[in-house]
Amino acid sequence: MKNIIFKSIGIALSLAISTSCTVPKANQQKITNNNKNPGSWTVTKITEDNIATAVAALPGIIQQAMDTSGLPGLAVAVVRSNEILLLEGFGLRSSKASNTVDANTVFQLASLSKPVGATVISRAVSAGTISWDDPIVKYLPDFQLGSDNDAVSINITLGDLYSHRSGLPGHAGDLLEDIGYSREKIIHQLRHLPITRFRDQYEYTNFGLTTAADAVAKAHNTRWEDLSESLLYQPAKMHSTSSRFVDYLNAENRAITHQRKQGTWVPGPVRNADAQSAAGGVSSTAHDMARWMQLHLANGKLDGVQLIDANSLQIMRQPHFISNVSSDPLTRPSMYGYGINFQVDASGHVRWSHSGAFLLGAATNVVFLPAGDIAITVLSNGEPHGIPEAITAQFMDIVETGEVQFDWLNLYQPAFAGFYSNPSKLADIQPPAKPMPAQNLNSYTGHYKNRYYGAAKISVRDNKLILSLGPKPQEFFLSHWDGDTFSYYPRGENAVGIAAINFNTNTQQLTIEYLNSNGLGTFSNQ
């Protein structure tokens, strides 16, 4: 799960706005006006007529987005106060079958799991069992960040990690998950990462947030998956919602994840996000998400019962850190609460929002507009290209102004393109026509070690080098590129294509480019 603006999983968008429907001619003219700035300040009044128009327009907006993109399926929920204004499925659960999506189809939420999980913690805060200001070591005494900075380890709080102000580098731990490490092992390994600017810089980290959730579970002497169920899913009657991958996998009415290959949507590899359950591992339905939105719009009350104290819930949704500042004077800074974005939109209204994205095939978005007492969630079964965000942006445009303001899908797609950009030095180039020869393959073999990524093994099979990596070793065939440089194709959520491996037989080391973003990708032969 990424930070969509600057490349995560579940995702936090500074532009997360939304709208609706097959737009009338006036609106079609409006969205072609490229002289407008989506961040410009305006003053609008939310009216009953605008809300009715937005809800009526939403099915058309969705169909238009699906026709344009070819997206297989999605589900939408719109809630105002205690009333569900729209709850509907569109398209197919799988591009390879005829089963249609409905309001009870189970989708993977990806990073939309973050505000759901923060709601779980808000109930614990409401009950007085924990505080956002509690230090992590209170519940995880062995936790450590920055091997040379004990002050951070001792002082870092649940709130620090849930607002991404820990000082960890962005997406810390994600690559450990890709190669198969468990939640507990990844949390332990975070200590080896560089820590910079504690409480002074926003860096989106799935496993930082997961650590905080794990600490809250430990405070309750249980697992996060069980705590989520007992504190939120059961009392809120979100009966199809789970923080366990197996429950998504076993759901009969399940949306299959899809990737877009050469313009065609095909079922993708199934993503098991149990390691980062609180950050990206929730699965749910439009129906259940409607109840979750009702809980928030009613400030913690659902079905006449105050499940969460209103003040405790508001602490989660208020800004705790600036997540993005633009040099454009017309664009307001984005802020982050605890597991949720906080923005003031172009119409001067506060919004709470979050996106979710799996490159392996899921994209989701939620937007709350408290001033209008209205919220919308879109869940989809395709990799992220800004489709849920474009739908919610159009819907909220109509709610606030009476018409769609921009061609949001065309605005969002370039913002998401960075997800698929390969930073490798080998990307988009041809191998040398006359490469320098490799050494004898046996000179590269051996057992290599790395304090962060663990063990790696290089062996020879069928006259090819094989890299074995991870706790349950994954095998990758290496292809010779040039001299002591080989190429391979990583697998997993963060893999975007070819990557390089460089051997240094003099020092008995290898550097895996894909794992070297924080300078930790060098392994030594033992």
C-alpha positions in Angstrom: 0.0 0.0 0.0 1.5 3.2 -1.0 1.4 7.0 -0.5 -0.3 7.9 -3.8 1.1 11.5 -4.0 4.7 10.6 -3.8 4.5 6.9 -4.5 2.4 3.2 -0.8 -0.2 1.2 -0.2 -2.9 2.5 1.1 -2.7 5.3 0.6 -3.1 8.8 1.6 -4.0 11.4 -1.1 -3.7 15.1 -0.6 -6.2 15.6 -3.4 -8.7 13.0 -2.2 -11.9 14.6 -3.4 -14.8 13.1 -5.2 -18.0 13.6 -7.4 -20.7 11.7 -9.5 -22.8 10.7 -12.7 -23.1 10.9 -16.4 -22.7 14.6 -16.4 -25.1 17.0 -18.0 -23.9 19.1 -21.0 -23.2 22.1 -18.8 -21.0 20.0 -16.6 -19.2 18.5 -19.6 -18.3 22.0 -20.7 -17.2 22.8 -17.2 -14.7 19.9 -16.9 -13.0 20.9 -20.1 -12.0 24.2 -18.7 -8.3 23.7 -18.0 -7.8 27.2 -16.8 -9.1 26.3 -13.4 -6.9 25.3 -10.5 -8.3 22.4 -8.4 -6.8 24.2 -5.4 -8.4 27.6 -5.8 -10.4 29.0 -2.9 -14.1 29.5 -3.4 -17.1 29.8 -1.0 -19.9 27.4 -1.6 -23.1 26.5 0.3 -24.1 22.8 0.6 -27.8 22.5 -0.3 -30.4 19.8 -0.2 -30.9 20.1 -3.9 -27.2 19.7 -4.6 -27.1 16.5 -2.4 -30.1 15.1 -4.2 -28.5 15.9 -7.6 -25.2 14.3 -6.6 -26.9 11.1 -5.4 -29.0 10.9 -8.6 -25.9 11.5 -10.8 -23.7 9.0 -9.0 -24.7 5.8 -10.9 -24.0 7.6 -14.2 -20.7 8.9 -13.0 -19.7 5.4 -11.9 -20.8 3.8 -15.2 -19.0 6.4 -17.2 -15.8 5.8 -15.2 -16.1 2.0 -15.7 -16.8 2.4 -19.4 -13.8 4.6 -19.8 -11.4 2.5 -17.8 -12.8 -1.0 -18.3 -12.6 -1.6 -14.5 -14.3 -4.9 -13.8 -16.3 -4.0 -10.7 -16.9 -1.8 -7.8 -19.3 -1.1 -4.9 -20.4 2.3 -3.5 -22.0 3.5 -0.3 -23.3 7.0 0.3 -24.4 7.9 3.8 -26.0 11.1 5.2 -26.4 11.1 9.0 -28.2 7.9 9.8 -29.6 7.5 6.3 -28.1 5.4 3.6 -28.7 7.3 0.4 -27.1 4.8 -2.0 -25.8 1.3 -1.6 -25.1 -0.5 -4.8 -22.7 -2.8 -6.7 -21.6 -2.3 -10.3 -19.9 -4.7 -12.8 -18.4 -8.1 -12.1 -16.5 -9.7 -9.2 -14.1 -11.2 -11.7 -13.4 -10.4 -15.4 -13.4 -14.2 -16.0 -16.9 -14.9 -14.6 -20.4 -13.6 -14.7 -20.9 -13.0 -10.9 -22.0 -9.5 -10.3 -20.9 -7.1 -7.5 -23.5 -6.2 -4.9 -23.5 -4.3 -1.7 -22.4 -7.4 0.2 -19.4 -8.3 -2.0 -16.2 -8.4 0.0 -13.3 -6.3 -1.2 -9.8 -5.8 0.1 -9.6 -2.3 1.6 -5.7 -1.9 1.3 -4.8 1.3 3.1 -8.4 2.2 3.8 -7.7 -0.2 6.6 -5.9 2.6 8.4 -8.9 4.8 9.4 -10.9 1.6 10.2 -8.1 0.5 12.5 -7.8 4.0 14.0 -11.5 3.7 14.8 -10.8 0.5 16.8 -8.1 2.3 18.8 -10.5 5.3 19.3 -12.9 2.9 21.1 -10.1 1.8 23.3 -9.2 5.4 24.0 -12.8 6.1 24.8 -12.9 3.2 27.3 -9.8 4.7 28.9 -7.6 1.5 28.5 -5.0 3.3 26.4 -4.1 6.8 25.2 -2.7 8.0 21.9 0.1 9.5 24.0 1.2 6.2 25.5 4.8 5.3 24.6 5.1 2.1 22.5 7.6 0.6 25.0 4.8 0.6 27.6 3.3 -2.3 25.7 6.2 -3.6 23.6 9.2 -3.2 26.0 11.7 -4.7 23.5 10.7 -2.2 20.7 13.6 -0.2 19.4 14.1 2.4 16.6 17.5 3.6 15.5 20.1 1.5 17.1 22.1 4.6 18.0 19.1 6.7 19.3 17.5 5.3 22.5 15.6 8.6 23.0 13.4 7.9 20.0 12.7 4.3 21.2 11.8 5.5 24.7 9.6 8.4 23.7 7.8 7.4 20.5 4.1 7.1 21.0 1.1 5.4 19.5 0.1 8.8 18.0 3.6 9.3 16.5 3.3 6.1 14.5 -0.3 6.6 13.5 0.4 10.1 12.1 3.6 9.0 10.3 5.9 11.3 12.2 8.2 8.6 13.6 11.3 9.5 11.6 11.3 6.1 9.9 11.9 6.2 6.2 8.9 6.0 3.9 7.4 2.5 3.6 9.7 1.1 6.2 9.4 -2.7 6.3 7.4 -3.1 3.1 10.1 -5.0 1.3 10.6 -7.4 4.3 6.9 -8.2 3.9 7.4 -8.9 0.1 10.0 -11.5 0.8 7.9 -13.2 3.4 8.7 -12.0 6.9 6.1 -12.0 9.7 4.7 -9.0 11.4 6.7 -9.7 14.6 10.0 -10.1 12.7 9.4 -6.9 10.6 8.6 -4.9 13.7 11.8 -6.1 15.3 13.9 -5.3 12.2 12.7 -1.7 12.1 15.5 -0.9 14.5 18.1 -1.3 11.8 16.6 1.5 9.6 17.9 5.1 9.8 15.9 7.5 11.9 15.8 11.1 10.8 13.8 14.1 12.0 11.7 12.4 14.6 8.4 14.4 14.9 9.7 16.8 12.3 8.9 15.0 9.0 6.0 13.1 7.5 6.9 9.7 6.0 4.1 7.2 5.2 5.0 3.9 6.9 2.7 0.9 6.9 4.7 -1.0 9.5 5.2 2.0 11.8 1.4 2.2 12.0 1.2 -1.6 12.3 3.6 -1.5 15.3 1.3 0.9 17.1 -1.7 -1.3 16.5 0.2 -4.3 17.7 1.1 -2.4 20.9 -2.6 -1.6 21.5 -3.5 -5.3 21.0 -0.8 -6.2 23.5 -2.3 -3.7 26.0 -5.5 -5.8 25.7 -3.7 -9.2 25.9 -4.9 -10.2 22.5 -4.1 -10.1 18.7 -5.0 -7.1 16.6 -7.3 -9.2 14.5 -9.3 -10.3 17.5 -9.3 -6.8 19.1 -10.7 -5.2 15.9 -13.5 -7.8 15.9 -14.4 -7.3 19.5 -14.1 -3.5 19.7 -15.6 -2.6 16.3 -16.8 -5.2 13.9 -19.1 -7.0 16.3 -20.7 -4.1 18.1 -21.1 -2.1 14.9 -22.6 -5.2 13.2 -20.1 -5.1 10.4 -20.5 -8.8 10.0 -18.6 -9.2 6.8 -15.6 -7.2 7.8 -12.4 -8.9 9.0 -8.7 -8.1 9.6 -7.8 -11.7 8.6 -6.8 -12.6 5.0 -8.3 -16.1 5.4 -11.8 -14.6 5.9 -11.5 -12.6 2.7 -10.2 -15.7 0.9 -13.0 -17.8 2.2 -15.8 -15.3 1.4 -18.2 -16.8 -1.2 -19.2 -13.3 -2.4 -15.6 -12.1 -2.9 -14.3 -9.5 -5.4 -11.2 -10.9 -7.2 -8.3 -8.5 -7.5 -7.2 -7.4 -11.0 -4.2 -5.9 -12.8 -4.3 -4.0 -16.1 -2.0 -5.7 -18.7 -1.8 -4.2 -22.1 -5.1 -2.4 -21.6 -6.9 -5.6 -20.4 -8.0 -6.3 -16.8 -6.9 -9.7 -15.7 -7.1 -11.4 -12.3 -3.9 -10.6 -10.3 -1.9 -12.5 -7.7 -3.9 -12.7 -4.4 -2.4 -10.3 -1.8 -2.1 -11.6 1.7 -1.6 -8.5 3.9 -1.8 -10.2 7.3 1.7 -8.9 8.2 0.4 -5.3 8.1 -3.2 -6.1 9.0 -4.0 -2.8 10.7 -2.4 -0.8 7.9 -3.7 -2.8 4.9 -5.2 -6.1 5.8 -8.9 -5.3 6.3 -11.6 -6.7 4.0 -15.1 -5.4 4.0 -18.3 -4.6 2.0 -20.1 -1.5 0.9 -22.8 -2.3 3.4 -20.4 -2.6 6.3 -18.5 0.5 5.3 -21.8 2.4 5.3 -22.2 1.5 8.9 -18.7 2.6 9.7 -19.4 6.0 8.0 -22.6 6.3 9.9 -20.7 5.8 13.2 -18.3 8.6 12.3 -21.0 11.0 11.0 -22.9 10.5 14.3 -19.7 11.1 16.3 -19.5 7.6 17.7 -23.2 6.7 18.0 -24.7 3.8 16.0 -28.2 2.3 16.3 -28.8 4.7 19.2 -25.8 3.4 21.2 -22.8 5.6 21.9 -20.0 3.1 21.0 -17.3 5.7 21.1 -17.1 8.9 23.0 -17.4 11.8 20.6 -14.3 13.6 21.9 -12.2 10.4 21.6 -13.3 9.9 18.0 -12.6 13.6 17.1 -9.0 13.2 18.3 -8.5 10.7 15.6 -9.9 13.0 12.9 -8.2 16.3 13.8 -4.9 17.2 12.2 -1.8 16.0 14.0 0.9 16.6 11.4 1.4 18.3 8.0 1.7 15.7 5.3 2.3 17.8 2.3 3.0 21.5 1.6 2.7 22.9 -1.9 4.6 26.0 -3.2 1.4 26.9 -5.1 -0.2 29.7 -3.1 -3.7 28.5 -4.1 -3.2 25.0 -2.7 -3.7 24.4 0.9 -1.4 22.0 2.9 -2.5 18.5 3.5 -2.6 17.2 7.0 -2.8 13.8 8.7 -4.8 12.8 11.8 -4.5 9.4 13.3 -4.9 7.0 10.3 -6.8 9.5 8.2 -6.2 12.6 6.1 -7.5 16.0 7.1 -8.0 18.7 4.4 -9.7 22.0 3.8 -11.0 21.6 0.2 -11.3 24.2 -2.6 -14.8 25.1 -1.3 -13.5 25.9 2.2 -15.0 22.8 3.8 -13.2 20.3 6.0 -12.8 16.7 4.6 -11.6 13.5 6.2 -10.4 11.0 3.6 -8.2 8.1 2.8 -7.3 5.9 -0.2 -6.2 2.3 -0.4 -4.1 0.8 -3.2 -2.7 -2.7 -3.9 -0.6 -2.9 -7.1 -1.7 -6.5 -7.0 -5.3 -5.4 -7.7 -7.3 -3.2 -5.4 -8.2 0.5 -5.1 -10.5 2.2 -2.6 -11.4 5.6 -1.3 -13.5 7.2 1.4 -14.4 10.9 1.7 -16.3 12.5 4.6 -17.7 16.0 4.3 -18.8 16.8 7.9 -20.3 20.2 7.0 -22.8 18.3 4.8 -23.1 15.4 7.2 -22.4 13.2 4.2 -19.8 10.6 3.3 -19.0 8.2 0.4 -16.9 5.1 0.0 -15.9 3.4 -3.3 -14.4 -0.1 -3.3 -13.0 -1.5 -6.5 -11.3 -4.7 -7.6 -8.7 -3.2 -9.9 -5.1 -1.9 -9.4 -4.9 1.9 -8.6 -5.4 4.3 -11.4 -7.4 7.0 -9.6 -10.8 5.6 -10.4 -12.4 5.6 -6.9 -10.8 9.0 -6.2 -12.2 10.4 -9.5 -15.7 9.1 -8.6 -15.7 10.5 -5.1 -14.3 13.8 -6.4 -17.1 14.3 -8.9 -19.7 13.4 -6.3 -18.4 15.9 -3.8 -18.1 18.6 -6.5 -21.8 18.3 -7.1 -22.6 18.3 -3.4 -20.6 21.5 -2.8 -21.2 23.4 -6.1 -24.0 21.7 -8.0 -21.9 20.6 -10.9 -18.7 18.7 -11.7 -15.7 21.1 -11.8 -12.9 19.0 -13.4 -12.2 16.0 -15.5 -11.0 14.2 -12.4 -10.1 10.9 -13.9 -7.7 12.5 -16.3 -6.3 14.6 -13.4 -5.8 11.6 -11.1 -4.3 9.1 -13.6 -0.9 10.9 -13.9 -0.7 11.2 -10.1 -1.0 7.4 -9.9 1.5 6.7 -12.8 4.4 6.9 -10.3 3.2 3.6 -8.8 4.3 1.8 -11.9 7.6 3.6 -12.5 10.6 1.4 -12.2 13.6 3.1 -10.5 16.1 0.4 -11.6 19.1 1.4 -13.6 18.2 -1.5 -16.0 14.6 -0.3 -16.6 13.6 0.6 -20.1 17.0 -0.2 -21.6 18.3 -3.1 -23.7 21.1 -5.3 -22.4 24.6 -4.5 -23.9 25.0 -6.0 -27.3 28.6 -7.1 -26.3 28.6 -7.4 -22.5 31.7 -8.0 -20.5 31.8 -11.7 -19.6 30.8 -13.0 -16.2 33.3 -14.8 -14.0 32.9 -18.5 -13.4 29.4 -18.8 -11.9 30.8 -20.8 -8.9 32.8 -17.7 -7.9 29.5 -15.9 -7.0 27.9 -18.8 -5.0 27.7 -18.8 -1.2 25.6 -18.0 1.8 25.3 -14.2 2.2 24.0 -12.3 5.3 22.4 -8.9 5.9 21.4 -7.6 9.3 18.1 -6.2 8.0 17.1 -8.6 5.3 18.6 -11.7 6.8 20.1 -14.5 4.7 20.5 -14.9 1.0 21.9 -17.8 -0.9 23.4 -17.8 -4.4 23.6 -21.2 -6.1 24.0 -22.6 -9.6 21.3 -24.7 -11.4 21.2 -25.6 -15.1 24.1 -23.2 -15.6 22.2 -20.3 -14.2 22.6 -18.4 -10.9 19.7 -18.7 -8.5 19.0 -16.2 -5.6 17.2 -17.6 -2.6 15.8 -15.0 -0.3 13.6 -14.7 2.7 12.6 -16.9 5.8 10.9 -19.4 3.5 13.3 -19.0 0.7 11.9 -17.6 -2.5 13.9 -18.5 -5.6 14.8 -16.0 -8.4 16.7 -17.0 -11.6 19.4 -14.4 -12.4 20.2 -13.4 -16.0 23.7 -12.1 -16.9 23.7 -8.5 -17.9 27.2 -7.2 -18.0 30.4 -8.2 -16.2 29.5 -8.9 -12.5 26.0 -7.4 -13.0 23.0 -9.7 -13.2 19.3 -9.0 -13.5 16.2 -10.5 -12.0 12.5 -9.8 -11.5 11.3 -9.3 -7.9 7.9 -10.4 -6.9 5.4 -8.9 -4.5 3.3 -5.8 -3.9 6.2 -3.4 -4.5 7.7 -5.1 -7.5 7.6 -3.0 -10.7 9.9 -4.9 -13.1 13.5 -5.7 -13.7 16.2 -5.0 -11.0 20.0 -5.4 -10.8 22.2 -7.5 -8.6 25.9 -6.5 -8.5 28.6 -8.9 -7.3 31.9 -7.9 -5.9 34.0 -11.0 -5.7 36.9 -9.1 -4.1 34.9 -8.2 -1.0 32.7 -11.3 -1.2 29.6 -9.1 -1.3 26.5 -8.7 -3.5 24.1 -5.7 -3.6 20.5 -6.2 -4.5 19.3 -2.9 -6.1 15.7 -3.6 -5.3 16.4 -3.8 -1.6 18.9 -0.9 -1.5 16.6 2.2 -1.3 17.9 2.9 2.3 21.4 1.7 1.6 20.8 -1.6 3.3 20.8 -3.9 0.2 24.4 -5.2 0.5 24.9 -8.8 1.6 28.2 -10.3 2.7 29.3 -13.8 2.0 30.0 -15.8 5.2 
